[in-house]
Amino acid sequence: PWGGHIWRYDPRSRQATIFRSPSGMSNGTKFDREGNMLVAMGADFGLRVLMKIDMKTGRSSIVAGTYEGKPFNALNDISIDVKGRIYFTDPRYLGHEPVMADGFAAYRVDPDGKITRVATDCGKCNGILVSPDQKKVYIVSNDNGFLAFENLKEGEKSLQGSHLLQVYDLNADGTLSNRQVFRDYSKDRQPGCSGPDGLIADADGNIYAAERCEHRPGIAVYSPDGRE
């Protein structure tokens, strides 16, 4: 359905209900320390903004709507550091809306509302994660080589780009530096291997990545030094 849903699952009753519909084509969601839901909203009849939902009142407000006056492509995923700074990725995989942003990038929103572009070398960025020790930021790149894959005609193919899990140093001022490739899915010898979508870490910094390789889909776990 146009606009998408946000579902709410109760693990005690094992029942799922719709929390919000339409959801602005919501993708990644996170809760801040006040309990507000932060939502990365995508394109294709979505709002293409970072939204905050007050879970007590249901009221919504826009945290980030444009960068330097240009609409975002299609927000994908969110992570928050202990200083309350919000990091999000902005690729485009589908959508009829015009692309006006300078490219694919990761951004940071400070508590005072200032928006900063923190990574332009992260490929077609997808999942994002601040490490629990606050020293690293992980960013996925899943480059399928097309801005709107649903518009590919029968027999047409796109030229795949990088499929990576990258890691950056997170500096005290919220900037990112020293990009490294944590895992290169493009080097997988079997076809149909793509990088992860969402990812999360445990208290020890182990990474749990939802991987989409066709020959071994599932949750892969990596230690901070890259061992599976």
C-alpha positions in Angstrom: 0.0 0.0 0.0 1.1 3.5 -0.7 2.9 5.1 2.3 3.8 1.9 4.1 3.1 0.7 7.6 4.9 0.7 11.0 3.9 -2.4 12.8 4.0 -3.0 16.6 4.7 -6.5 17.9 3.8 -7.7 21.4 6.1 -10.6 22.3 3.9 -11.7 25.2 0.7 -12.1 23.1 2.7 -12.7 19.9 0.3 -10.4 18.1 1.2 -7.7 15.6 -0.9 -4.6 15.1 -0.4 -1.5 12.9 1.0 1.4 14.8 1.0 4.0 12.0 -0.4 3.9 8.4 0.5 5.5 6.2 3.9 5.8 7.7 5.6 8.1 5.2 7.4 5.1 3.7 9.2 4.5 6.9 12.4 2.4 6.9 14.8 2.4 9.9 13.5 3.3 13.3 15.2 4.0 16.6 14.1 5.3 20.1 15.9 8.2 21.7 16.6 8.4 25.4 13.3 10.2 26.0 11.4 7.4 24.4 10.5 9.2 21.1 10.5 7.1 18.0 12.8 8.4 15.3 11.8 7.3 11.7 13.8 7.4 8.5 11.3 8.0 5.8 11.9 7.1 2.2 10.7 8.0 -1.3 8.0 6.6 -3.6 5.1 8.6 -2.0 7.1 8.9 1.2 8.1 12.0 3.1 11.9 11.7 2.7 12.5 13.2 6.1 13.8 12.3 9.6 10.7 12.3 11.7 10.3 12.2 15.5 7.1 10.7 17.0 6.2 11.5 20.6 5.0 8.1 21.8 2.9 9.7 24.6 0.9 12.1 22.4 1.4 10.6 18.9 2.5 14.0 17.7 5.0 14.1 14.9 7.7 16.6 14.2 10.4 16.9 11.5 14.0 16.6 12.8 15.7 16.9 9.3 13.9 17.8 6.1 16.5 19.2 3.7 20.2 19.7 3.5 21.4 23.0 2.1 17.9 23.6 0.7 17.7 20.3 -1.2 15.4 17.4 -0.3 17.0 14.1 0.8 17.0 11.1 -1.6 15.3 8.5 0.6 16.3 8.1 4.2 17.2 4.6 5.1 18.6 3.9 8.6 19.4 5.7 11.9 21.8 5.4 14.8 22.3 7.6 17.9 25.4 8.3 20.0 25.5 8.9 23.7 25.6 12.7 23.2 22.2 12.5 21.5 23.6 13.1 18.0 21.6 11.3 15.3 23.3 9.7 12.3 21.4 8.6 9.2 22.0 7.4 5.7 20.4 8.7 2.5 20.6 6.4 -0.6 17.9 5.9 -3.2 16.7 2.5 -4.3 13.2 3.3 -5.7 10.9 6.3 -6.0 9.3 8.4 -8.7 10.4 11.7 -7.1 13.2 13.7 -8.7 16.7 13.3 -7.2 18.0 16.7 -6.1 20.6 15.9 -3.5 24.3 16.0 -4.4 24.7 12.3 -4.0 24.4 9.4 -1.6 25.7 10.3 1.9 25.5 9.9 5.6 24.4 12.8 7.8 24.5 13.9 11.5 21.9 15.9 13.3 23.1 17.6 16.5 20.8 18.2 19.5 20.6 21.9 18.5 19.2 20.9 15.1 22.3 21.5 13.0 22.6 19.1 10.1 26.1 18.1 8.9 27.0 15.8 6.0 29.6 13.4 7.6 30.4 10.9 4.8 30.3 11.1 1.0 32.6 8.1 0.5 30.2 5.5 1.9 28.8 4.2 -1.4 25.1 3.6 -1.8 24.7 3.7 2.0 22.2 1.6 3.8 22.5 0.4 7.4 24.4 2.6 10.0 25.5 1.9 13.5 27.4 3.7 16.2 29.5 1.3 18.2 28.8 0.9 21.9 32.2 2.3 22.8 31.4 5.4 20.8 34.6 5.1 18.8 33.4 3.7 15.5 30.6 4.1 13.0 29.7 1.2 10.7 28.0 2.0 7.3 26.7 -0.5 4.8 27.0 0.1 1.0 24.6 -1.9 -1.2 25.0 -0.4 -4.7 22.6 -2.1 -7.0 23.6 0.3 -9.8 20.2 1.9 -10.3 18.1 4.7 -8.8 14.8 3.0 -9.3 15.2 -0.7 -9.8 11.4 -1.2 -10.2 11.7 0.6 -13.6 14.1 -1.9 -15.1 12.5 -3.4 -18.2 12.5 -7.2 -18.9 16.0 -8.2 -19.9 17.7 -5.0 -18.6 20.4 -5.3 -16.1 22.2 -2.7 -13.9 25.9 -2.6 -13.2 26.4 -3.5 -9.6 28.7 -1.4 -7.5 30.2 -2.0 -4.1 28.6 -4.2 -1.5 30.5 -3.5 1.7 30.4 -3.2 5.4 32.6 -0.2 6.2 33.9 1.2 9.5 34.9 4.8 10.3 36.6 6.4 13.3 34.0 8.5 15.2 35.8 11.6 16.4 34.8 13.6 19.5 33.3 16.4 17.4 31.0 13.9 15.6 33.0 13.8 12.4 34.0 10.5 10.7 37.4 9.7 9.4 39.8 6.8 8.4 37.3 4.8 6.4 38.1 1.1 6.3 36.5 -1.9 4.7 35.3 -4.2 7.4 33.8 -6.8 5.0 33.7 -6.9 1.2 30.7 -8.8 0.0 31.6 -8.1 -3.6 34.5 -10.6 -3.3 32.1 -13.5 -2.5 32.6 -16.0 -5.3 28.9 -17.0 -5.4 26.4 -15.0 -7.3 23.6 -13.1 -5.6 25.7 -12.0 -2.6 24.7 -8.6 -1.3 25.7 -6.7 1.8 23.6 -6.4 4.9 20.6 -4.3 5.5 20.1 -3.5 9.2 22.8 -4.1 11.8 23.1 -3.8 15.6 25.7 -4.4 18.2 25.8 -6.0 21.6 27.4 -4.5 24.7 30.8 -6.1 23.8 30.8 -4.5 20.3 29.9 -7.7 18.3 28.0 -6.8 15.2 24.8 -8.6 14.3 24.2 -8.0 10.5 21.1 -9.0 8.6 22.8 -10.4 5.4 21.1 -10.9 2.1 23.4 -13.3 0.3 21.1 -15.6 -1.6 23.2 -18.7 -0.8 23.3 -18.0 3.0 20.8 -15.4 4.1 20.4 -14.8 7.8 22.0 -13.1 10.7 25.8 -13.0 10.7 27.8 -12.1 13.8 31.2 -10.4 13.7 33.6 -9.6 16.4 35.0 -6.0 16.5 38.2 -7.3 14.8 36.2 -8.8 11.9 36.1 -12.4 12.8 32.8 -14.2 11.9 
